[in-house]
Amino acid sequence: MKRFMFPALLVTSIAGLAFAGDCGKQSSCTDGSKSESNVKISKASYKGDKDKAAKQDIVDTAVGVGNFKTLAAALQAAGLVETLKGKGPFTVFAPTDAAFEKLGTATITELLKPENKAKLAGILTYHVVPGRVLAKDVSTMGVATVNGQRVDLVVKDGKVTIDNANVTATDVLASNGVIHVIDTVILPNDQTIVGTAVANGKFTTLAKLLQAADLVDTLNGSGPFTVFAPTDEAFAKLDKATVESLLKPENKSKLQEVLKYHVVSGRVFSDAALKAGHAKTLQGESVTIKVEQGSAKIDNAKLIATDIDTTNGVIHVVDTVLMPK
């Protein structure tokens, strides 16, 4: 899960990296061979009869290993057992019991409560990737999870990490997918687009305008949405009188048009955005997406950070306020 990074990323980094296919979420991205030699992780604790393991689904395989009692209990509490017993295929980055212990007993107890079922499901689905991804297929890249948010996979010096967790065993085969073992529970962003922007502290003007335009509830909704978010510095480029005018009640509809021009339906990550070349906004018009003289741009605005995950979408940060035609 990529978080806000300031000062701004170098323009060349965004153009050549943030939009470089599956490397879209990395602050650095090495090519990295996809050979087995790149991901030689010990499987000493997870050997056994592969043919037998492959006849069991992901849940039964994990239970059979014996190191995933907390994960099994969490899947049960979140109502996800039947899902991971389904056809799939799925790739599960499975935290061991020791990994869950790092969260603390109080946190685990709280997450297992019925009233926290949705939050628990969000965390667990963040550990699941659609499809069967074997160790030989892994390179440094951002990967979309069943949760909707992306995890950051990094291959370096023969080791693999996913977000802040180490992969300690790979290719534990199941009938409906594969398990890779990790030593830390990984956590998705638990805030909406608005909450994420406000918490960052560099979008106070945007937050104020969203409030004035009555769009806060919309961007706190289920979405998902993709937001090209201008920083306070971006709004400072506008004439002060322009911002003050937009904040007047009689100009509410105009303000809504401007803000909606920064929002696209769906969760569109940077690599997909560049490939598309344009995107229709909630305002109705389309923005253009391109690399121009080494800079990744949305219309005339430079992208200075990309692929910021939230519960209901993704944020890309721009250095200039976008204006509809």
C-alpha positions in Angstrom: 0.0 0.0 0.0 1.6 3.2 -1.1 1.3 6.2 1.1 1.8 9.9 0.5 5.4 10.8 -0.2 6.5 14.4 0.1 8.5 16.2 -1.0 7.2 15.4 -4.4 8.5 12.5 -6.4 10.9 13.4 -9.2 9.1 13.9 -12.5 11.3 11.4 -14.2 10.6 8.9 -11.5 6.9 9.2 -12.2 7.1 9.1 -15.9 9.6 6.2 -16.1 8.5 4.3 -13.0 5.1 5.0 -11.6 3.6 4.4 -15.0 5.9 1.5 -15.8 3.4 -1.4 -16.0 3.4 -3.5 -12.8 6.0 -1.3 -11.1 3.4 1.4 -10.7 3.5 1.6 -6.9 7.1 1.4 -6.1 9.3 4.3 -5.0 12.1 2.3 -6.6 11.8 -0.5 -9.1 14.4 -2.9 -10.3 13.9 -5.0 -13.3 14.5 -8.2 -11.4 14.6 -11.6 -13.0 11.5 -13.6 -12.6 13.5 -16.8 -12.2 13.3 -19.1 -9.2 16.8 -17.9 -8.2 15.3 -14.5 -7.4 13.0 -15.8 -4.8 14.7 -18.6 -3.0 12.8 -18.6 0.2 13.2 -21.5 2.7 10.3 -23.9 2.8 11.8 -26.2 5.5 8.7 -25.9 7.7 6.3 -26.4 4.8 7.6 -29.5 3.0 5.6 -32.7 2.9 3.6 -34.3 0.1 2.9 -31.7 -2.5 0.5 -33.9 -4.4 -1.5 -34.5 -1.2 -1.5 -30.8 -0.4 -2.7 -29.9 -3.9 -5.8 -32.0 -3.3 -6.9 -29.8 -0.4 -8.2 -26.2 -0.7 -6.4 -23.2 0.7 -8.2 -23.2 4.0 -7.7 -27.0 4.7 -4.1 -26.7 3.5 -3.4 -23.9 6.0 -5.1 -25.7 8.8 -3.1 -28.8 8.0 0.2 -27.0 8.3 -0.7 -26.1 11.9 0.9 -22.6 12.0 -2.3 -20.7 11.0 -4.7 -21.2 13.8 -5.4 -17.5 14.3 -5.8 -17.0 10.5 -8.3 -19.8 10.4 -10.3 -18.2 13.3 -10.2 -14.8 11.6 -11.4 -16.2 8.3 -14.3 -17.9 10.2 -15.2 -14.6 12.0 -15.0 -12.7 8.8 -17.2 -15.1 6.9 -14.5 -15.8 4.4 -14.0 -19.6 4.8 -16.4 -20.6 2.1 -14.9 -18.0 -0.2 -11.4 -19.4 0.1 -12.8 -22.9 -0.2 -14.3 -21.8 -3.6 -13.1 -22.4 -7.1 -10.7 -19.5 -7.1 -7.9 -19.6 -7.9 -6.4 -17.4 -5.2 -3.0 -16.5 -4.0 -2.9 -16.0 -0.2 -0.1 -14.3 1.7 -0.8 -16.1 4.9 0.4 -14.6 8.3 1.5 -17.2 10.8 0.3 -17.4 14.3 3.5 -15.6 15.3 2.7 -12.9 12.8 -0.7 -12.3 14.4 0.9 -12.2 17.9 2.8 -9.0 16.8 -0.6 -7.3 16.7 -1.2 -8.0 20.4 -3.9 -10.0 22.1 -6.2 -7.0 22.6 -6.1 -6.0 18.9 -6.9 -9.6 17.8 -9.7 -9.9 20.3 -11.2 -6.6 19.1 -11.0 -7.7 15.4 -12.7 -11.0 16.1 -15.8 -9.3 17.6 -18.9 -9.5 15.4 -19.3 -5.7 15.2 -15.8 -5.6 13.5 -16.6 -8.2 10.9 -16.3 -5.7 7.9 -13.0 -4.3 9.1 -11.6 -7.8 9.6 -12.8 -8.9 6.2 -11.0 -5.8 4.7 -7.8 -6.8 6.4 -8.0 -10.4 5.4 -8.9 -9.8 1.7 -5.9 -7.5 1.6 -3.8 -10.7 1.9 -5.5 -12.3 -1.1 -4.7 -11.8 -4.8 -6.9 -13.2 -7.5 -5.3 -15.9 -9.6 -2.4 -18.3 -8.9 0.8 -16.4 -8.6 3.8 -18.7 -8.0 7.2 -17.6 -6.8 8.7 -17.8 -10.3 6.2 -15.2 -11.4 7.0 -12.6 -8.7 9.0 -9.4 -9.4 9.0 -6.0 -7.9 5.5 -4.7 -8.6 2.2 -3.5 -7.3 -0.5 -6.1 -7.1 -4.2 -5.5 -6.8 -5.8 -7.5 -3.9 -9.3 -8.8 -3.5 -9.7 -5.9 -1.0 -9.3 -3.5 -4.0 -6.1 -1.8 -2.7 -2.7 -2.7 -4.0 0.2 -4.4 -2.1 3.8 -3.6 -2.8 5.9 -6.7 -3.7 9.7 -6.1 -3.7 12.3 -8.6 -4.8 15.8 -7.7 -3.6 18.9 -9.7 -2.8 17.0 -13.0 -3.1 14.4 -11.9 -0.6 10.8 -11.0 -1.1 8.7 -8.5 0.9 5.1 -7.6 0.7 4.5 -4.1 2.2 6.3 -4.4 5.5 6.2 -8.3 5.7 8.9 -10.8 4.8 7.9 -13.8 2.7 9.3 -16.7 4.6 8.0 -19.6 2.5 6.6 -19.9 -1.0 4.5 -22.1 -3.2 2.5 -24.0 -0.6 0.2 -25.6 -3.2 -3.6 -26.0 -2.8 -6.3 -27.3 -5.1 -7.7 -23.8 -5.6 -4.5 -21.7 -5.4 -1.3 -21.2 -3.6 -0.1 -19.9 -0.2 3.0 -17.8 0.4 3.8 -17.5 4.1 4.6 -14.1 5.7 5.9 -13.0 9.1 3.7 -9.9 9.6 0.1 -9.1 9.2 -0.2 -6.4 6.5 -2.8 -3.7 6.9 -4.6 -1.7 4.2 -5.5 1.9 4.5 -8.6 2.1 6.7 -9.6 5.7 5.7 -11.7 7.0 2.8 -10.4 9.4 0.1 -11.4 12.4 2.2 -10.0 11.0 5.4 -6.7 10.1 3.8 -6.3 13.6 2.2 -7.3 15.4 5.4 -4.9 13.3 7.5 -2.0 14.1 5.2 -2.3 17.8 6.0 -1.4 19.2 2.5 -5.0 19.3 1.2 -6.7 21.8 3.5 -8.0 24.0 0.6 -9.3 20.9 -1.3 -11.1 19.7 1.9 -12.6 23.2 2.4 -13.9 23.3 -1.2 -15.3 19.8 -1.0 -17.2 20.9 2.1 -18.5 24.0 0.4 -19.6 22.0 -2.6 -21.4 19.3 -0.5 -19.2 16.6 -2.1 -17.7 15.2 1.1 -20.4 12.6 1.6 -20.0 11.6 -2.1 -16.2 11.0 -1.7 -16.8 9.3 1.6 -19.2 6.9 -0.2 -18.6 3.4 -1.4 -17.2 4.5 -4.8 -14.7 3.5 -5.9 -13.3 6.8 -7.2 -10.1 8.0 -8.6 -9.2 11.5 -7.5 -6.5 13.8 -9.0 -6.0 15.8 -5.8 -4.4 19.3 -6.0 -2.2 20.2 -3.1 -2.6 23.5 -1.1 0.4 24.7 -3.2 -1.6 23.9 -6.4 -4.6 26.0 -5.2 -2.1 28.8 -4.2 -1.3 29.2 -7.9 -4.9 30.4 -8.5 -5.7 34.0 -8.0 -7.0 34.4 -4.5 -10.1 36.1 -5.8 -10.8 33.0 -7.9 -10.8 30.7 -4.8 -12.9 33.2 -2.8 -15.4 33.5 -5.7 -15.7 29.7 -5.9 -16.5 29.6 -2.2 -19.5 31.9 -2.5 -22.9 30.1 -2.1 -24.1 31.4 -5.4 -21.2 29.7 -7.2 -21.7 26.3 -5.7 -22.7 24.6 -9.0 -19.5 26.0 -10.6 -17.4 24.8 -7.8 -19.0 21.4 -8.0 -18.1 21.3 -11.8 -14.5 22.1 -11.1 -14.1 19.6 -8.3 -15.9 16.8 -10.2 -13.5 17.4 -13.1 -10.8 16.0 -10.7 -12.8 12.7 -10.1 -13.1 9.6 -12.2 -15.4 6.6 -11.5 -13.6 3.4 -10.5 -10.2 2.6 -9.0 -7.7 3.6 -11.8 -4.1 3.0 -11.0 -1.4 5.0 -12.7 -0.2 2.3 -15.2 -3.8 1.8 -16.4 -4.4 5.5 -16.6 -1.4 6.1 -18.8 -2.3 3.2 -21.0 -5.8 4.6 -21.5 -4.6 8.1 -22.3 -7.8 9.7 -21.1 -10.5 9.3 -18.5 -14.1 10.6 -18.3 -14.6 12.6 -15.1 -17.8 12.9 -13.0 -18.1 16.4 -14.5 -18.7 14.8 -17.9 -15.6 15.9 -19.8 -12.5 13.8 -20.1 -9.0 14.6 -18.9 -5.9 13.7 -21.0 -3.2 11.5 -19.5 0.2 11.5 -21.0 4.0 11.7 -20.6 5.3 15.0 -22.1 9.0 15.9 -22.1 9.7 13.4 -19.3 6.8 14.5 -17.1 3.6 12.5 -16.4 0.7 14.9 -16.8 -3.1 15.1 -16.3 -4.1 17.9 -18.8 -1.5 20.6 -17.9 -0.9 19.4 -14.3 2.1 17.3 -13.3 1.7 14.2 -11.2 3.8 14.4 -8.1 2.6 11.2 -6.3 0.6 8.3 -7.6 -1.5 5.3 -6.5 -2.4 6.4 -2.9 -4.8 3.6 -1.8 -7.9 4.4 0.3 -10.9 2.3 1.3 -13.0 3.7 -1.5 -10.6 4.4 -4.3 -7.2 5.8 -5.2 -5.6 9.3 -5.1 -3.1 10.7 -7.5 -1.5 14.1 -6.5 -1.3 16.9 -8.9 0.6 20.2 -8.7 -2.0 22.3 -10.6 -5.8 22.7 -10.3 -7.5 21.2 -13.3 -10.1 23.3 -15.1 -12.9 22.0 -17.3 -13.0 23.4 -20.8 
